Amino acid sequence: MSRFLSFSDPEQPRRLAILLVNLGTPDAPDSASVRRYLAEFLADPRIVEQPRWLWWLILHGIILRIRPARSARAYAKVWTSAGSPLQAGTQELADRLQDALQADFGNAVIVRHAMRYGAPDLGETLAGLARSGMRRLLVVPLFPQFSATTTASVFDAVTAQFRRWRCPPELRLVSDYCQEPAHVEALARSVERHWQANGRSERLLLSFHGIPQRYVRNGDPYRQQCEATAAGLRARLRMGADELLVSFQSRVGREPWLQPYTDHTLAELPVQGVRSVDVMCPGFAVDCLETLEEMDMAGREIFLHAGGERFNYIACLNAGDDQVAAMRELVLRHCRGWPESDDAAHVRP
């Protein structure tokens, strides 16, 4: 029996597949589900760059015994009737992008989403796309800034799946999109809408997910791209360096991570006389635990407890019109030269 998987079906039309990949989420806000999710997530050598034997002992001997219950309580705070906000938001974004691309490709395109860890499983989603006639595939990791901990891990997982396929699709991978004009414009418009509805605070704080400083020293371009996002947004909104700030959240362990730390920044701003702050998380395409619980809840508490008077959280782009439009432009650009793109009647030059 062949060890290669085959999905050939001559009856299926050849189609272009767009796969949006997000990080992942547990199936439910309980300890057992969170433990399964964390076991997969934290076992990825792209996430934790430590000797495997040592990290296995730490992960299974300490972390997976303590962290699931605590994380489950945090997930429960943001869980909705539709389930995980990350899951629901990513699904909606994929559905809306499918509708938007119909005008360009008709039935020749199919858009799906998968998670790097958890469900929808990446391998199962790719197999489903193959059974639907996929011949070309554009993978769009939903991480605006490249990091080996996120985007490269998605690349690893996708190519590992194709090692088992008899006939893999023609493949293209989007490495980052943080400086795409449509993306920067979408971020700026979300800030402007917030200001129109709520007024403008004294500071706009961009909080990005952190990574260990060691990763950047070893060549990860993440910090540089976070700063490029901030520069583009600062220019578009015509803000000064002291008005738009950058910080990094979600650090764990004792190793130094990218600084300044978001929790420290939120605690220090009131001491400096800042009474109001607007916070957004432009490293996340869709709202999730890190934005809704860690930032909008815990971050708010830190700022107000330190003497701040007004904390406003600006939601991620999620499946809003500006995000869908920016994703559509990104897809069209990366698909140029493929037959479906050349044959599309409405593709922009």
C-alpha positions as CSV (number, residue, x, y, z in Angstrom):
1,M,0.0,0.0,0.0
2,S,1.3,3.4,-0.9
3,R,2.3,5.7,2.0
4,F,1.3,8.7,0.0
5,L,-2.2,10.2,0.3
6,S,-4.1,10.8,-2.9
7,F,-7.2,13.0,-3.4
8,S,-7.5,12.7,-7.2
9,D,-11.1,13.1,-8.5
10,P,-11.4,13.8,-12.2
11,E,-15.0,15.0,-11.7
12,Q,-13.9,17.9,-9.5
13,P,-13.2,21.3,-11.1
14,R,-9.8,22.7,-10.5
15,R,-9.9,25.4,-7.9
16,L,-7.8,28.0,-6.2
17,A,-7.8,27.6,-2.5
18,I,-7.2,30.4,0.1
19,L,-6.3,29.1,3.5
20,L,-6.4,31.6,6.5
21,V,-4.5,30.1,9.4
22,N,-4.8,31.5,13.0
23,L,-3.0,30.3,16.1
24,G,-5.7,28.2,17.8
25,T,-8.0,27.9,20.7
26,P,-9.2,25.2,23.1
27,D,-12.5,23.5,22.3
28,A,-14.1,24.6,25.6
29,P,-13.1,26.8,28.6
30,D,-12.4,23.9,30.9
31,S,-9.1,22.5,32.3
32,A,-9.2,19.3,30.2
33,S,-9.7,21.1,26.9
34,V,-7.1,23.8,27.8
35,R,-4.6,21.1,28.8
36,R,-4.9,19.4,25.4
37,Y,-4.5,22.7,23.6
38,L,-1.5,23.8,25.6
39,A,0.2,20.4,25.2
40,E,0.1,20.8,21.4
41,F,0.9,24.5,21.4
42,L,3.8,24.4,23.8
43,A,5.3,21.2,22.3
44,D,6.1,23.2,19.1
45,P,9.9,23.8,19.0
46,R,9.2,27.1,17.2
47,I,7.4,28.3,20.3
48,V,9.9,27.3,23.0
49,E,13.5,27.1,21.8
50,Q,14.9,24.9,24.5
51,P,16.5,21.4,24.5
52,R,13.6,19.0,23.9
53,W,14.3,16.7,26.8
54,L,14.6,19.5,29.3
55,W,11.5,21.3,28.0
56,W,9.5,18.0,28.0
57,L,10.2,17.6,31.7
58,I,9.2,21.2,32.4
59,L,6.1,21.1,30.3
60,H,4.7,17.8,31.6
61,G,6.1,18.0,35.1
62,I,5.1,21.5,35.9
63,I,3.3,23.7,33.3
64,L,0.5,21.2,32.3
65,R,-0.2,20.5,35.9
66,I,-0.7,24.1,36.9
67,R,-1.5,26.4,34.0
68,P,-4.6,24.7,32.4
69,A,-6.9,25.5,35.4
70,R,-5.8,29.1,35.5
71,S,-6.0,29.6,31.7
72,A,-9.5,27.9,31.7
73,R,-10.8,30.5,34.1
74,A,-9.4,33.3,31.8
75,Y,-11.1,31.7,28.7
76,A,-14.4,31.4,30.6
77,K,-14.4,35.2,30.9
78,V,-14.4,35.7,27.1
79,W,-16.3,32.7,25.9
80,T,-19.5,33.5,24.1
81,S,-22.7,31.6,23.0
82,A,-20.8,31.1,19.7
83,G,-17.9,29.6,21.5
84,S,-14.3,30.9,21.3
85,P,-14.1,34.5,20.0
86,L,-11.0,33.6,18.0
87,Q,-12.8,30.6,16.4
88,A,-16.0,32.5,15.6
89,G,-14.1,35.6,14.4
90,T,-11.8,33.7,12.1
91,Q,-14.7,31.7,10.7
92,E,-16.6,34.9,9.9
93,L,-13.5,36.5,8.3
94,A,-13.1,33.4,6.0
95,D,-16.8,33.4,5.1
96,R,-16.8,37.1,4.3
97,L,-13.6,36.9,2.3
98,Q,-15.1,34.0,0.3
99,D,-18.0,36.3,-0.6
100,A,-15.7,39.2,-1.5
101,L,-13.5,37.0,-3.8
102,Q,-16.5,35.6,-5.7
103,A,-16.6,38.8,-7.7
104,D,-13.0,38.2,-8.8
105,F,-12.8,34.5,-9.3
106,G,-16.4,33.2,-9.3
107,N,-16.6,29.5,-8.3
108,A,-12.9,29.0,-9.1
109,V,-12.0,30.1,-5.5
110,I,-12.6,28.5,-2.2
111,V,-11.7,30.1,1.2
112,R,-11.3,28.1,4.4
113,H,-9.7,28.7,7.8
114,A,-7.7,26.4,10.0
115,M,-5.8,26.6,13.3
116,R,-2.2,25.9,13.8
117,Y,-3.1,24.1,17.0
118,G,-6.5,22.7,17.8
119,A,-9.6,22.7,15.5
120,P,-10.2,23.1,12.7
121,D,-7.2,20.8,12.2
122,L,-4.8,22.0,9.5
123,G,-4.3,18.6,8.0
124,E,-8.0,17.8,7.8
125,T,-8.8,21.2,6.3
126,L,-6.1,20.7,3.6
127,A,-7.5,17.3,2.8
128,G,-11.0,18.7,2.5
129,L,-9.7,21.4,0.1
130,A,-8.0,18.7,-2.0
131,R,-11.3,16.8,-2.2
132,S,-13.0,20.1,-3.4
133,G,-10.6,20.3,-6.3
134,M,-7.7,22.4,-5.0
135,R,-4.9,22.7,-7.4
136,R,-3.3,25.9,-6.2
137,L,-3.0,27.1,-2.6
138,L,-2.3,30.5,-1.1
139,V,-1.7,30.2,2.7
140,V,-2.3,33.4,4.6
141,P,-1.2,33.2,8.3
142,L,-3.2,35.7,10.2
143,F,-0.2,37.3,11.8
144,P,0.5,40.7,10.3
145,Q,4.1,40.7,11.5
146,F,6.4,37.7,10.8
147,S,7.8,35.7,13.6
148,A,9.4,32.3,13.7
149,T,7.0,31.5,16.6
150,T,3.9,32.1,14.4
151,T,4.3,32.4,10.7
152,A,7.2,30.1,10.3
153,S,5.4,27.5,12.4
154,V,2.5,27.6,10.0
155,F,4.9,27.1,7.1
156,D,6.4,24.1,8.9
157,A,3.0,22.5,9.5
158,V,1.7,23.1,5.9
159,T,4.8,21.7,4.2
160,A,4.9,18.7,6.7
161,Q,1.4,17.8,5.6
162,F,2.4,17.8,1.9
163,R,5.3,15.4,2.5
164,R,2.6,12.7,2.7
165,W,0.7,13.8,-0.4
166,R,1.2,12.1,-3.8
167,C,0.3,15.3,-5.6
168,P,0.6,18.5,-3.5
169,P,-0.9,21.7,-4.9
170,E,1.1,24.6,-6.3
171,L,1.9,26.6,-3.2
172,R,2.4,30.2,-2.2
173,L,2.9,31.5,1.3
174,V,2.3,35.0,2.7
175,S,5.1,35.9,5.1
176,D,3.7,39.1,6.5
177,Y,1.4,42.0,5.6
178,C,2.1,44.6,8.3
179,Q,3.2,47.3,5.8
180,E,0.5,46.7,3.2
181,P,-1.1,50.1,2.6
182,A,-4.7,48.7,2.8
183,H,-3.9,47.1,6.1
184,V,-2.4,50.2,7.6
185,E,-5.4,52.1,6.3
186,A,-7.7,49.6,8.0
187,L,-6.0,50.1,11.3
188,A,-6.1,53.9,11.0
189,R,-9.8,53.9,10.2
190,S,-10.6,51.7,13.2
191,V,-8.8,54.3,15.4
192,E,-10.6,57.2,13.8
193,R,-14.0,55.6,14.2
194,H,-13.2,55.0,17.9
195,W,-12.2,58.6,18.3
196,Q,-15.4,59.8,16.6
197,A,-17.5,57.7,18.9
198,N,-15.6,58.0,22.2
199,G,-13.3,61.0,22.0
200,R,-9.5,60.9,21.8
201,S,-7.4,59.9,24.8
202,E,-4.0,61.4,25.7
203,R,-2.1,58.4,24.4
204,L,-2.6,55.6,21.9
205,L,-0.8,52.4,23.0
206,L,-0.1,49.7,20.5
207,S,0.4,46.4,22.5
208,F,2.0,43.6,20.5
209,H,2.4,40.0,21.7
210,G,5.9,39.6,23.0
211,I,8.6,37.1,22.3
212,P,11.9,36.4,24.1
213,Q,14.7,39.0,23.3
214,R,16.9,36.1,22.4
215,Y,14.8,35.2,19.4
216,V,15.3,38.7,18.0
217,R,19.0,38.6,18.6
218,N,19.1,35.4,16.7
219,G,17.5,37.0,13.6
220,D,13.7,37.1,14.1
221,P,12.4,40.3,12.4
222,Y,9.3,40.5,14.6
223,R,10.3,43.6,16.6
224,Q,11.4,45.5,13.5
225,Q,8.0,44.8,11.8
226,C,6.1,45.8,15.0
227,E,7.9,49.1,14.9
228,A,7.2,49.4,11.2
229,T,3.5,49.0,11.9
230,A,3.7,51.7,14.5
231,A,5.5,54.0,12.2
232,G,3.0,53.6,9.4
233,L,0.1,54.2,11.7
234,R,1.8,57.1,13.4
235,A,2.3,58.8,10.0
236,R,-1.2,58.0,8.8
237,L,-2.8,59.4,12.0
238,R,-0.3,62.3,12.1
239,M,0.7,61.5,15.7
240,G,3.9,62.4,17.5
241,A,6.3,59.8,19.0
242,D,5.1,60.7,22.4
243,E,1.4,60.3,21.5
244,L,1.6,56.8,20.0
245,L,3.5,54.3,22.1
246,V,4.6,50.6,21.6
247,S,4.7,47.9,24.2
248,F,4.7,44.1,24.4
249,Q,2.4,41.8,26.4
250,S,2.0,38.2,27.3
251,R,5.5,37.4,28.6
252,V,6.0,34.2,30.6
253,G,9.0,32.8,32.5
254,R,12.1,34.6,33.8
255,E,13.8,35.1,30.5
256,P,13.8,38.7,29.3
257,W,11.2,39.4,26.6
258,L,10.7,42.4,24.3
259,Q,10.3,45.6,26.2
260,P,8.8,47.8,27.3
261,Y,6.3,45.5,28.9
262,T,2.6,46.4,28.4
263,D,1.6,45.9,32.1
264,H,4.5,48.1,33.3
265,T,3.7,50.8,30.7
266,L,0.0,50.9,31.8
267,A,1.1,51.1,35.5
268,E,3.6,53.9,34.7
269,L,1.5,56.2,32.5
270,P,-0.7,57.5,35.3
271,V,2.4,58.2,37.4
272,Q,3.6,60.4,34.5
273,G,0.4,62.3,34.6
274,V,-1.5,60.5,31.7
275,R,-5.1,60.1,32.7
276,S,-6.6,58.5,29.6
277,V,-5.3,55.9,27.1
278,D,-6.6,54.1,24.0
279,V,-5.2,50.6,23.5
280,M,-5.2,48.5,20.4
281,C,-3.4,45.2,19.6
282,P,-2.4,45.3,15.9
283,G,-0.4,42.1,16.1
284,F,-3.7,40.2,16.3
285,A,-6.1,39.9,13.3
286,V,-9.0,38.7,15.4
287,D,-9.9,39.3,19.0
288,C,-8.9,36.5,21.4
289,L,-7.9,35.7,25.0
290,E,-4.9,38.0,24.8
291,T,-6.9,41.0,23.6
292,L,-10.2,40.5,25.4
293,E,-9.1,39.2,28.8
294,E,-5.4,40.1,29.1
295,M,-5.8,43.6,27.7
296,D,-9.4,44.8,27.9
297,M,-9.9,43.3,31.4
298,A,-6.6,42.9,33.2
299,G,-4.9,45.8,31.4
300,R,-7.8,48.1,32.2
301,E,-7.6,47.1,35.9
302,I,-3.9,47.9,36.0
303,F,-4.3,51.3,34.4
304,L,-7.2,52.4,36.6
305,H,-5.7,51.0,39.8
306,A,-2.5,53.0,39.1
307,G,-4.6,56.2,39.0
308,G,-5.7,56.4,35.4
309,E,-9.2,57.7,34.7
310,R,-10.2,56.4,31.3
311,F,-9.1,53.2,29.5
312,N,-10.5,52.4,26.0
313,Y,-9.8,49.2,24.2
314,I,-10.0,49.4,20.4
315,A,-11.1,46.1,18.9
316,C,-9.1,44.1,16.4
317,L,-10.1,44.4,12.8
318,N,-11.9,41.0,13.0
319,A,-14.3,40.5,10.1
320,G,-15.0,44.1,9.5
321,D,-15.3,45.7,6.1
322,D,-11.8,47.2,6.1
323,Q,-10.2,44.0,7.1
324,V,-12.0,42.0,4.4
325,A,-11.1,44.7,1.8
326,A,-7.4,44.6,2.9
327,M,-7.4,40.8,2.8
328,R,-8.9,40.8,-0.6
329,E,-6.2,43.1,-2.0
330,L,-3.5,40.9,-0.3
331,V,-4.9,37.8,-2.0
332,L,-5.3,39.4,-5.4
333,R,-1.7,40.6,-5.3
334,H,-0.3,37.2,-4.2
335,C,-2.3,35.3,-6.8
336,R,-1.1,37.2,-9.8
337,G,0.2,35.0,-12.5
338,W,-2.0,32.0,-11.6
339,P,-4.6,31.0,-14.3
340,E,-7.5,31.9,-12.0
341,S,-6.1,35.4,-11.5
342,D,-5.4,35.9,-15.2
343,D,-8.9,34.8,-16.2
344,A,-10.7,36.9,-13.5
345,A,-12.6,39.7,-15.1
346,H,-12.3,42.1,-12.2
347,V,-8.8,41.6,-10.8
348,R,-7.1,44.9,-10.2
349,P,-4.0,45.7,-12.2
